[in-house]
Amino acid sequence: MRLTTALGQYLRARRELVRPEDVGLAKFGRRRVPGLRREELATLAGISSDYYLRLEQGRDHHPSAQVIDALARELKLDEHATAHLHALSHPAAAQRRLLKPEHAPTSIKQLIACWSNTPAFVQGRYMDILAANAVALALSPVFSPGVNLVRATFLDPEVRRLVGDWEAVARTAVARLRALAGPDVEDPRLVALVDELSVRSDRFRRLWARHDIEPVAIPTRAFNHALVGLIELRADQLAIAGTERQLLIVYHAKAGSPSERALCLLAGMAAGNPR
């Protein structure tokens, strides 16, 4: 799939999600297509219908930043989705690179191993777990190195049991995968993962078709732990310098809360010393 085709797919997917009434257009009768028509979006963005058609079909390779910004505005894209649209519109700046197998930096693995009460793990560019500390593994085996979080979200029953709002987690997982992959749409690892999940999960296939972009994790997540009960944890993510889009994900509980006490109990179990 060429990057120009990826741009067209993104424009088409987002166009179909915008209702005419959302942009001040009257809705008359039955419409044959969901969302906006091509000519409607073109008019709103101040470009010709023919030019917009060339963009959606991948026949124009050099849209200006002004055109992309105008389309993003009418498609109601946020800043992250707008940045993604700009990246897709410049294939020369987004040529696929040969990416090496991922490994978490040794220093980061040593660091998180010292955090006895703080679940933490390293996530790769396609949401593979590259390293995790003992309390993260005690929180869930989903955080084991080698697990892909997107695959687990849709195919592992443990995730549905563990998280408080599976639908929100699923939407965020797909949108974050797109954000992390960025314009590297031809990367074999991404293609294989998307093809697998599209075949095995109808919900994944529908969410992937929306082309949502979400670079930030759900800020607070509830875990239904089998041994210590409900734990509400805040998630923070930190980019790891010197890596190819690796993130350090850290969970922590509100000080003095029941979740903090449950987390301390879990940490004690992970250390082999119940508290």
N, C-alpha and C positions, 0 to 999 in steps of 0.2 A: 504494500500500500504506500503510494507516494505521499509526501507531506502535503502537496497541493490537494490531493484527494482527502487527506485528513482535515484540511481546512474546510473543504466543502461539506464533509460529513458533520463537522462541528456546527457550521452555520445552519445547515438544514435541521439538525436536531434541536438547536436552540430556537430557531424560528418557529418550529412546530409547538413549542411550549409557551409561546406568547399569544394571549388571546387578543382579538381585535379591540375589545373594550379596554384592555390594559394600556393601549397607546392612543386612545381617543377616537377609534374608528367605530362607526355604527355597524352592527351585525344584522344583516338582512338575509332572511331565508336560511336554507340549509347550505352549509359549506362542504365542499368535497374533500378539503384537506384540513387537518388539524392546525390550529395556530394561524399565523399570518401567511398570506400568499407572497410569492417572491416579489411581485411588482409592488405590493404594499410596503414591504420592508425596504425595497429600493427607494421608493418615493420618500418614505420617512427619513432615510439616511441621506437623501439628497444626491443619489446616483442614478444612472439609467438602469432600466430593467435588464437590458442586454448585458451591461457590465456586471451587474450582480449575478446574472445567470452564469457568466464566464467564471466568476469566483467560485460559485457553488459547484461547478463542473470541473474545476481545477484547470481551466484554460487560461487564467491570468496569474502569472507568477510573481507579480510585483505590486500588490496593492499598497497604497500610501498609508502612513500612520494615521492621517486624517480620516481616510475612508474606514480603516479598522476601528478607530475611536467612535465614528458615527454609527457604525453597525453595532458596536458594543453598547452604546447608549440606548439605541432603539430595542435591542434584545434584552435590556435590563440586566446586563452582566455586572457583577461586582468587580472590585479591583483585581482579585485573583483570577477570575475567569477572563477578564479583559487582558491581563498579562499573558494568559495561556493563548488567547486568540492572536495576539501579536506574535508570539513564538511560532505558532502554526503558519502564520502568513509570511514568514521569512525562511524558506527551506535552506537557503545557502548558509544561514547562520545556525542551522539546526541539523547539520549533517550527522548521520549516525556514526558513532565511534565504536571501536571494538572495546567492549567493557570486560575487564578481567573478573574472575570469580571473587566474590566478596568475602572479606574476613574482618571481623571487628578488631580495632587496634588493641594490642596487648595491654597498653596503659589503661584503656577504658575498661577492659575486663577486670583488671586488678582493682581499679577504682570502685566499680559497683559491687565487687565481691566484699568490700569492706562495709557496705551499707547493710547492716543486719536487720534494720527495721524499715527499710525503704525498698519496695519492689522497683526494679529497674531492669531494662533490657535494651539491646541495640537492635535497631530495625534497619534493614537494607533498602535499596532503592526500589524494590518491588515488594516491600513489606514482608520479607523473610526475617525470621528471628536469627540473629547472628551470635548473640550472647545474652545470658540472663543470670541474675544472681539467685541465691537460694530462696529468698522470700518471694520473689516473682514466680519461681517454679512451684512454691507452696500455694500461692494464690491460684494458679491454674497450670496444668501441663500444656495448655495452649501456648504458653510463653517459653516452651522448650526450643533450644537451638535446632534449626532445620525446619521448623514449622512455618508455613506461609500464612499470615494472618487473614488474608482475603479468602484463601481456600478454606481455612478452618471456619471462618465466619459463615460460609454458605454450606459446607459439607460436614462439619463436625457437630454432632448433637450437643457436645459439651458446651459449646459457645451459647447456644440457645438456652441451655439450663443456667449458665453462669451469669449472663448479663441481664440487667433489669429491663432494657428496652432494645430487643434484638433488631427491630426494624430501623431504629435510628443508627445503631451500630453498623448495620448492613449498608445503609445509604452512605454513611461516612467512610466506610472501608473502600467502597467503589470510587467515591469522589477523591479520596486521598491517593488511591492508586493512580488515577489519571493525573493528579497534580504532581506526584513524584516522578512519573514516567515523562511528563512534559511532552516535547515534540519527538521523542525517541519511539515513534509508533511502529517502526520496523524491527525493533530489537527482538530477536528470537525468543528470549525468555518471557517478554511481555506477551507476544503473540501466542505462545504455547499456553500460558496461564489463562489468557482471555478465552482462547478456543476451548480449553478444557472446561472452564466454569460455565461458558455459554451453553455447552452441551448438557452439563450435569445440573444446572440450576436455572430454572425459568426466571426466578427473581433477579439473579445476577444479570442475565441477558437483558432484562427490561431496564434495570438501573444503568448498566453500561451504555445502553443506547441513548440515555439522556445527556451524556457528556457533561455531567456535573463536575465541578472542580472544588475541592475543599482541602487546602494544605494543612489545616490545623486539626488536631484530634478533638474529640468531644471533651470539653473541659472537666466535666465531672461524670464519673461512671459508677454505677452500683453493681456490686458483685454479690451473687447469692452463693456464698461459700458453704460447702456441705458440713464443715466442722465448726466454724466460728460464726455462721450466720451472715446477715447482711453487712457489707462493708461499702461505704461510700468514699471514693477516693478521687482526688483531683489529679489530672494528668497534665504534665508539662513535657514539652519536647525541645531538645536542644540539638542543633546541627553540630556534627562532629567535624572539626576542621581537618583538612587533609584527606577526606574521604569523598567518594562519589555518592553524595546525597544520603549518607547514613545519618540516622537520628538516634539520640539517646532519649528514651521514653522513661519518665520517672513518675511514680504514683506516690501520693502522700495524703494523709488524713488530716482533718481539722483538729488542731490541738485541743485536748480535753474532751473530745467527742467519743461516743460509743464506738465509732469506727476506728479511732486511734487505739482504743483498748483491744478491740478485736484484732487489729493489725499486729499489736505487740504480742498477743497470744499466738497468732499465726507465725510470727517471727521466731518465737520460742520453740514452736513445734519444728520449724525448719532447721533450727540449730540443734535439735535433739534435746532441748531443755525446756519443757513446758513451763509457762509462767503462770 
